[in-house]
Amino acid sequence: MAPGAARTVATAPSGSGGHVNLSPKGHADTLAILDQRTVAYLDLTGSGAETIAHLRDNGRITLMFCAFSGPPK
């Protein structure tokens, strides 16, 4: 990952009773791209453990990568 790039994960529980959890992941060396279909990241807890609770519920996660320098790709 390039320096200055922002990483965010988003999860949500199954059904309509919960809310979306959006967590910034900005610590260095906490995300690794292993191959074309596999990533690994270290989930550091902050205000709770919603990300892992949602993943255990339904296994769904969205990753977002943002760069703030250079031309768009």
Beta strands, then each sheet from edge to edge (+ up, - down):
strand 1: 6-11
strand 2: 21-24
strand 3: 31-35
strand 4: 38-41
strand 5: 62-66
sheet 1: 2+ 1- 5+
sheet 2: 3+ 4-
end
